Amino acid sequence: MTSRPEVSPDVVAVDLSRFSSRTFCSWNDLGWRSVLLRRFENAPATDNVYHAPVKDQLLVLVTRGGTSIETWSGAKWRKAEYQPGSIGMTAPGRETRLRWRTDSSGTHTVLHLYLPGKVMQDAAAVIWGTELRPNVFPDTLATSDPVVQAVFQGIAEAAASGLDDMYAEAAAAFLAVHLLRRHAGMPHISSPRETDWRVQRAIEFMHSHLDRQLSLRDIADSVNLSTYHLLRLFNDATGQPPRRYLTRLRVERASRHLERGELSITEIAFLCGFSSSSHLSAAFRKEMGCSPTAYRRQRRS
C-alpha cells in the first residue's frame, strides 16, 4: 500500500503556550496523522507571537470571541477584525508575526488545522497536472468561507466522537481541492464518467478487509485511483464518502456478531476494524440509535 501524506512532526512541536492555552490536540489525543487539529484559548492580548515556517498549510477558525488581530508584513502591520466564523490561512514555508487585542468579553477561542503540504501538492498534480509554486498556496489574514467553516466543524465533531484517522484523511483531501479551487485560482473540475465499476470494486475491497485499519489511500490504491478521484466518484455513486460507507459496513458486520452472542464487544470491535470497544460503541450508536450492549439485549429478548 502507498503511504499517505502526514502532517510534519515539526508542526506538533510548535509551542504557543506563552500566548494560548491548548485544550485539545488530535495528534496526542487521537493519534491522527493525516491532519493536526488543535484548540486554543487565547490570551486577551499579546504583542509579539512568532510562528516559525512549517511544511504544512495552516487554517485558523475563530469559534468564540471578537479580536482585533494584526500581522507584520515586513514593512508594516496589517489589521483585521476577527469574529466567530473568521478564517485565517498561512501558506507552507511562511513565517508569521502576530499581535491581538480581544474585545470586552475577554474570551477568544480558535481551532488550528494543519493540512500536510504534500496533500496540497498531490491534489494539484493529480487533478490539474501542475506543481504548486510557493506563492500559490492560500495565505490571508482573514476571510470567510462557509465550506471551510463547515468542514472545520465536522472535523471537530469527529474528533469529539473519537473517529479514526480515515475521517481526517478524507477531510484533508476534500479541503485541499476546495482550497486550491476557491483560494488559489485553480480551474473548475469537470465531472468524471464511467465510474460504476471502480466504485463497486472499492466496495468489494472494503468488504474483504473490514478487520483491517484501512486508510483512504488503501481503498484508492485497490482501484488505481487517486484519493481525490475516489472521493468524487464515490460521492457521485453512493451519495456519501468512503469513510461513512465503510463505517456502515463495519457496524452491519458488528450487528451480526452481536446477534450471535458468541463474542465480547471488545472482540467484535477488533474483528470489524474498530480501534477499540469505545470506538465501536460511538459508531454503532450513531448508525443504529443504541449501544452494542442494548442491541444485543434487544435481540436476545
Contacts in CASP RR format, 6 or more apart in sequence:
PFRMAT RR
TARGET T0000
AUTHOR 0000-0000-0000
METHOD contacts of the structure
MODEL  1
MTSRPEVSPDVVAVDLSRFSSRTFCSWNDLGWRSVLLRRFENAPATDNVY
HAPVKDQLLVLVTRGGTSIETWSGAKWRKAEYQPGSIGMTAPGRETRLRW
RTDSSGTHTVLHLYLPGKVMQDAAAVIWGTELRPNVFPDTLATSDPVVQA
VFQGIAEAAASGLDDMYAEAAAAFLAVHLLRRHAGMPHISSPRETDWRVQ
RAIEFMHSHLDRQLSLRDIADSVNLSTYHLLRLFNDATGQPPRRYLTRLR
VERASRHLERGELSITEIAFLCGFSSSSHLSAAFRKEMGCSPTAYRRQRR
S
1 215 0 8 1.000
1 217 0 8 1.000
1 218 0 8 1.000
1 221 0 8 1.000
2 217 0 8 1.000
2 221 0 8 1.000
3 217 0 8 1.000
4 34 0 8 1.000
4 169 0 8 1.000
4 215 0 8 1.000
4 216 0 8 1.000
4 217 0 8 1.000
4 227 0 8 1.000
5 34 0 8 1.000
5 116 0 8 1.000
5 117 0 8 1.000
5 118 0 8 1.000
5 119 0 8 1.000
5 122 0 8 1.000
5 172 0 8 1.000
6 33 0 8 1.000
6 34 0 8 1.000
6 116 0 8 1.000
7 27 0 8 1.000
7 33 0 8 1.000
7 34 0 8 1.000
7 35 0 8 1.000
7 36 0 8 1.000
7 56 0 8 1.000
7 114 0 8 1.000
7 115 0 8 1.000
7 116 0 8 1.000
8 54 0 8 1.000
8 55 0 8 1.000
8 56 0 8 1.000
8 116 0 8 1.000
10 54 0 8 1.000
10 55 0 8 1.000
11 36 0 8 1.000
11 54 0 8 1.000
11 55 0 8 1.000
11 56 0 8 1.000
11 114 0 8 1.000
12 25 0 8 1.000
12 27 0 8 1.000
12 28 0 8 1.000
12 36 0 8 1.000
14 51 0 8 1.000
14 52 0 8 1.000
14 54 0 8 1.000
16 22 0 8 1.000
16 40 0 8 1.000
16 49 0 8 1.000
16 51 0 8 1.000
18 46 0 8 1.000
19 42 0 8 1.000
19 43 0 8 1.000
19 46 0 8 1.000
19 49 0 8 1.000
20 40 0 8 1.000
20 41 0 8 1.000
20 42 0 8 1.000
20 43 0 8 1.000
20 110 0 8 1.000
21 40 0 8 1.000
21 41 0 8 1.000
22 38 0 8 1.000
22 39 0 8 1.000
22 40 0 8 1.000
23 39 0 8 1.000
23 40 0 8 1.000
23 41 0 8 1.000
24 37 0 8 1.000
24 38 0 8 1.000
24 39 0 8 1.000
24 159 0 8 1.000
25 36 0 8 1.000
25 37 0 8 1.000
25 38 0 8 1.000
26 32 0 8 1.000
26 35 0 8 1.000
26 36 0 8 1.000
26 37 0 8 1.000
26 38 0 8 1.000
26 159 0 8 1.000
26 168 0 8 1.000
27 33 0 8 1.000
27 36 0 8 1.000
29 159 0 8 1.000
30 159 0 8 1.000
30 162 0 8 1.000
30 165 0 8 1.000
31 165 0 8 1.000
32 159 0 8 1.000
32 165 0 8 1.000
32 168 0 8 1.000
33 165 0 8 1.000
34 116 0 8 1.000
34 165 0 8 1.000
34 168 0 8 1.000
34 169 0 8 1.000
34 171 0 8 1.000
34 172 0 8 1.000
34 215 0 8 1.000
35 113 0 8 1.000
35 114 0 8 1.000
35 115 0 8 1.000
35 116 0 8 1.000
35 155 0 8 1.000
35 168 0 8 1.000
35 169 0 8 1.000
35 171 0 8 1.000
35 172 0 8 1.000
36 56 0 8 1.000
36 112 0 8 1.000
36 113 0 8 1.000
36 114 0 8 1.000
37 111 0 8 1.000
37 112 0 8 1.000
37 113 0 8 1.000
37 155 0 8 1.000
37 156 0 8 1.000
37 159 0 8 1.000
37 168 0 8 1.000
38 111 0 8 1.000
38 112 0 8 1.000
39 63 0 8 1.000
39 109 0 8 1.000
39 110 0 8 1.000
39 111 0 8 1.000
39 112 0 8 1.000
39 156 0 8 1.000
40 109 0 8 1.000
40 110 0 8 1.000
40 111 0 8 1.000
40 112 0 8 1.000
41 107 0 8 1.000
41 108 0 8 1.000
41 109 0 8 1.000
42 67 0 8 1.000
42 100 0 8 1.000
42 102 0 8 1.000
42 108 0 8 1.000
42 109 0 8 1.000
42 110 0 8 1.000
43 102 0 8 1.000
43 108 0 8 1.000
44 101 0 8 1.000
44 102 0 8 1.000
44 106 0 8 1.000
44 108 0 8 1.000
45 100 0 8 1.000
45 101 0 8 1.000
45 102 0 8 1.000
46 98 0 8 1.000
46 99 0 8 1.000
46 100 0 8 1.000
47 99 0 8 1.000
48 97 0 8 1.000
48 99 0 8 1.000
49 96 0 8 1.000
49 97 0 8 1.000
49 98 0 8 1.000
49 99 0 8 1.000
49 100 0 8 1.000
50 95 0 8 1.000
50 96 0 8 1.000
50 97 0 8 1.000
51 58 0 8 1.000
51 90 0 8 1.000
51 95 0 8 1.000
51 96 0 8 1.000
51 97 0 8 1.000
51 98 0 8 1.000
52 95 0 8 1.000
53 92 0 8 1.000
53 93 0 8 1.000
53 94 0 8 1.000
53 95 0 8 1.000
54 92 0 8 1.000
54 93 0 8 1.000
54 114 0 8 1.000
55 92 0 8 1.000
55 93 0 8 1.000
55 116 0 8 1.000
55 117 0 8 1.000
56 92 0 8 1.000
56 114 0 8 1.000
56 115 0 8 1.000
56 116 0 8 1.000
56 117 0 8 1.000
57 89 0 8 1.000
57 90 0 8 1.000
57 91 0 8 1.000
57 92 0 8 1.000
57 114 0 8 1.000
57 115 0 8 1.000
57 116 0 8 1.000
57 117 0 8 1.000
57 120 0 8 1.000
57 137 0 8 1.000
57 138 0 8 1.000
57 179 0 8 1.000
58 89 0 8 1.000
58 90 0 8 1.000
58 112 0 8 1.000
58 113 0 8 1.000
58 114 0 8 1.000
59 87 0 8 1.000
59 88 0 8 1.000
59 89 0 8 1.000
59 112 0 8 1.000
59 113 0 8 1.000
59 114 0 8 1.000
59 115 0 8 1.000
59 148 0 8 1.000
59 152 0 8 1.000
59 175 0 8 1.000
60 87 0 8 1.000
60 88 0 8 1.000
60 89 0 8 1.000
60 90 0 8 1.000
60 110 0 8 1.000
60 111 0 8 1.000
60 112 0 8 1.000
60 113 0 8 1.000
61 85 0 8 1.000
61 86 0 8 1.000
61 87 0 8 1.000
61 88 0 8 1.000
61 110 0 8 1.000
61 111 0 8 1.000
61 113 0 8 1.000
61 148 0 8 1.000
61 149 0 8 1.000
61 152 0 8 1.000
62 82 0 8 1.000
62 83 0 8 1.000
62 84 0 8 1.000
62 85 0 8 1.000
62 86 0 8 1.000
62 87 0 8 1.000
62 108 0 8 1.000
62 109 0 8 1.000
62 110 0 8 1.000
63 84 0 8 1.000
63 85 0 8 1.000
63 109 0 8 1.000
63 110 0 8 1.000
63 111 0 8 1.000
64 84 0 8 1.000
64 107 0 8 1.000
64 108 0 8 1.000
64 109 0 8 1.000
65 82 0 8 1.000
65 83 0 8 1.000
65 84 0 8 1.000
65 102 0 8 1.000
65 103 0 8 1.000
65 105 0 8 1.000
65 106 0 8 1.000
65 107 0 8 1.000
65 108 0 8 1.000
65 109 0 8 1.000
66 81 0 8 1.000
66 82 0 8 1.000
66 83 0 8 1.000
66 84 0 8 1.000
66 102 0 8 1.000
66 103 0 8 1.000
66 105 0 8 1.000
66 108 0 8 1.000
67 81 0 8 1.000
67 82 0 8 1.000
67 100 0 8 1.000
67 101 0 8 1.000
67 102 0 8 1.000
67 103 0 8 1.000
67 108 0 8 1.000
68 79 0 8 1.000
68 80 0 8 1.000
68 81 0 8 1.000
68 82 0 8 1.000
68 100 0 8 1.000
68 101 0 8 1.000
68 103 0 8 1.000
69 79 0 8 1.000
69 80 0 8 1.000
69 81 0 8 1.000
69 82 0 8 1.000
69 98 0 8 1.000
69 99 0 8 1.000
69 100 0 8 1.000
69 141 0 8 1.000
69 142 0 8 1.000
70 77 0 8 1.000
70 78 0 8 1.000
70 79 0 8 1.000
70 80 0 8 1.000
70 98 0 8 1.000
70 99 0 8 1.000
70 100 0 8 1.000
71 77 0 8 1.000
71 78 0 8 1.000
71 96 0 8 1.000
71 97 0 8 1.000
71 98 0 8 1.000
71 141 0 8 1.000
72 78 0 8 1.000
72 96 0 8 1.000
72 97 0 8 1.000
72 98 0 8 1.000
77 99 0 8 1.000
78 141 0 8 1.000
80 86 0 8 1.000
80 141 0 8 1.000
80 142 0 8 1.000
81 142 0 8 1.000
82 100 0 8 1.000
82 108 0 8 1.000
82 142 0 8 1.000
85 144 0 8 1.000
85 149 0 8 1.000
86 142 0 8 1.000
86 143 0 8 1.000
86 144 0 8 1.000
87 142 0 8 1.000
87 143 0 8 1.000
87 144 0 8 1.000
87 145 0 8 1.000
87 148 0 8 1.000
87 149 0 8 1.000
87 152 0 8 1.000
88 140 0 8 1.000
88 141 0 8 1.000
88 142 0 8 1.000
88 143 0 8 1.000
89 138 0 8 1.000
89 139 0 8 1.000
89 140 0 8 1.000
89 143 0 8 1.000
89 179 0 8 1.000
89 183 0 8 1.000
90 96 0 8 1.000
90 139 0 8 1.000
91 134 0 8 1.000
91 135 0 8 1.000
91 137 0 8 1.000
91 138 0 8 1.000
91 139 0 8 1.000
92 117 0 8 1.000
92 120 0 8 1.000
92 134 0 8 1.000
92 137 0 8 1.000
93 134 0 8 1.000
94 137 0 8 1.000
94 139 0 8 1.000
100 108 0 8 1.000
102 108 0 8 1.000
111 152 0 8 1.000
111 156 0 8 1.000
113 152 0 8 1.000
113 155 0 8 1.000
115 172 0 8 1.000
115 175 0 8 1.000
115 176 0 8 1.000
115 179 0 8 1.000
116 172 0 8 1.000
119 172 0 8 1.000
119 173 0 8 1.000
119 176 0 8 1.000
120 132 0 8 1.000
120 137 0 8 1.000
120 176 0 8 1.000
120 179 0 8 1.000
120 180 0 8 1.000
121 131 0 8 1.000
121 132 0 8 1.000
122 176 0 8 1.000
122 226 0 8 1.000
122 227 0 8 1.000
122 228 0 8 1.000
123 173 0 8 1.000
123 176 0 8 1.000
123 177 0 8 1.000
123 180 0 8 1.000
123 228 0 8 1.000
124 130 0 8 1.000
124 131 0 8 1.000
124 132 0 8 1.000
124 180 0 8 1.000
124 186 0 8 1.000
125 131 0 8 1.000
126 226 0 8 1.000
126 228 0 8 1.000
126 229 0 8 1.000
127 177 0 8 1.000
127 186 0 8 1.000
127 189 0 8 1.000
127 226 0 8 1.000
127 228 0 8 1.000
127 229 0 8 1.000
128 180 0 8 1.000
128 186 0 8 1.000
128 187 0 8 1.000
132 180 0 8 1.000
132 184 0 8 1.000
136 184 0 8 1.000
137 184 0 8 1.000
138 179 0 8 1.000
138 183 0 8 1.000
138 184 0 8 1.000
140 183 0 8 1.000
143 183 0 8 1.000
145 182 0 8 1.000
145 183 0 8 1.000
147 178 0 8 1.000
147 182 0 8 1.000
148 175 0 8 1.000
148 178 0 8 1.000
148 179 0 8 1.000
151 171 0 8 1.000
151 174 0 8 1.000
151 175 0 8 1.000
151 178 0 8 1.000
154 171 0 8 1.000
155 167 0 8 1.000
155 168 0 8 1.000
155 171 0 8 1.000
158 167 0 8 1.000
158 168 0 8 1.000
158 171 0 8 1.000
161 282 0 8 1.000
161 286 0 8 1.000
162 278 0 8 1.000
162 279 0 8 1.000
162 282 0 8 1.000
163 279 0 8 1.000
163 282 0 8 1.000
163 283 0 8 1.000
164 213 0 8 1.000
164 274 0 8 1.000
164 275 0 8 1.000
164 279 0 8 1.000
165 215 0 8 1.000
166 214 0 8 1.000
166 215 0 8 1.000
166 216 0 8 1.000
166 242 0 8 1.000
166 243 0 8 1.000
166 246 0 8 1.000
167 243 0 8 1.000
169 215 0 8 1.000
169 216 0 8 1.000
169 217 0 8 1.000
169 227 0 8 1.000
169 243 0 8 1.000
170 216 0 8 1.000
170 227 0 8 1.000
170 231 0 8 1.000
170 241 0 8 1.000
170 242 0 8 1.000
170 243 0 8 1.000
173 216 0 8 1.000
173 227 0 8 1.000
173 228 0 8 1.000
173 231 0 8 1.000
174 231 0 8 1.000
176 228 0 8 1.000
177 189 0 8 1.000
177 228 0 8 1.000
180 186 0 8 1.000
181 188 0 8 1.000
181 189 0 8 1.000
189 232 0 8 1.000
191 236 0 8 1.000
192 229 0 8 1.000
192 232 0 8 1.000
192 233 0 8 1.000
192 236 0 8 1.000
195 233 0 8 1.000
195 236 0 8 1.000
195 237 0 8 1.000
196 237 0 8 1.000
198 223 0 8 1.000
198 225 0 8 1.000
198 233 0 8 1.000
199 233 0 8 1.000
199 234 0 8 1.000
199 237 0 8 1.000
199 238 0 8 1.000
201 222 0 8 1.000
201 223 0 8 1.000
202 219 0 8 1.000
202 220 0 8 1.000
202 222 0 8 1.000
202 223 0 8 1.000
202 230 0 8 1.000
202 234 0 8 1.000
202 242 0 8 1.000
203 245 0 8 1.000
205 219 0 8 1.000
205 222 0 8 1.000
205 223 0 8 1.000
206 214 0 8 1.000
206 219 0 8 1.000
206 242 0 8 1.000
206 245 0 8 1.000
206 246 0 8 1.000
206 249 0 8 1.000
207 249 0 8 1.000
209 218 0 8 1.000
210 246 0 8 1.000
210 249 0 8 1.000
210 250 0 8 1.000
210 253 0 8 1.000
210 272 0 8 1.000
210 273 0 8 1.000
211 270 0 8 1.000
211 271 0 8 1.000
211 272 0 8 1.000
211 273 0 8 1.000
212 273 0 8 1.000
213 273 0 8 1.000
213 275 0 8 1.000
214 246 0 8 1.000
216 227 0 8 1.000
216 230 0 8 1.000
216 231 0 8 1.000
216 242 0 8 1.000
216 243 0 8 1.000
217 227 0 8 1.000
219 230 0 8 1.000
219 242 0 8 1.000
219 246 0 8 1.000
220 226 0 8 1.000
220 227 0 8 1.000
220 229 0 8 1.000
220 230 0 8 1.000
223 230 0 8 1.000
225 233 0 8 1.000
230 242 0 8 1.000
231 241 0 8 1.000
231 242 0 8 1.000
234 240 0 8 1.000
234 241 0 8 1.000
234 242 0 8 1.000
234 245 0 8 1.000
235 241 0 8 1.000
238 245 0 8 1.000
247 283 0 8 1.000
247 287 0 8 1.000
248 287 0 8 1.000
250 272 0 8 1.000
250 273 0 8 1.000
250 274 0 8 1.000
250 283 0 8 1.000
251 272 0 8 1.000
251 283 0 8 1.000
251 284 0 8 1.000
251 287 0 8 1.000
251 288 0 8 1.000
253 271 0 8 1.000
253 272 0 8 1.000
254 268 0 8 1.000
254 269 0 8 1.000
254 272 0 8 1.000
254 274 0 8 1.000
254 280 0 8 1.000
254 284 0 8 1.000
254 292 0 8 1.000
255 284 0 8 1.000
255 288 0 8 1.000
255 295 0 8 1.000
257 263 0 8 1.000
257 268 0 8 1.000
257 271 0 8 1.000
257 272 0 8 1.000
258 265 0 8 1.000
258 268 0 8 1.000
258 292 0 8 1.000
258 295 0 8 1.000
258 296 0 8 1.000
258 299 0 8 1.000
259 296 0 8 1.000
259 299 0 8 1.000
261 296 0 8 1.000
261 300 0 8 1.000
263 271 0 8 1.000
265 277 0 8 1.000
265 280 0 8 1.000
265 281 0 8 1.000
265 292 0 8 1.000
265 293 0 8 1.000
266 276 0 8 1.000
266 277 0 8 1.000
268 280 0 8 1.000
268 292 0 8 1.000
269 275 0 8 1.000
269 276 0 8 1.000
269 277 0 8 1.000
269 279 0 8 1.000
269 280 0 8 1.000
272 280 0 8 1.000
274 280 0 8 1.000
274 283 0 8 1.000
277 292 0 8 1.000
280 292 0 8 1.000
281 291 0 8 1.000
281 292 0 8 1.000
284 290 0 8 1.000
284 291 0 8 1.000
284 292 0 8 1.000
284 295 0 8 1.000
285 291 0 8 1.000
288 295 0 8 1.000
290 298 0 8 1.000
END
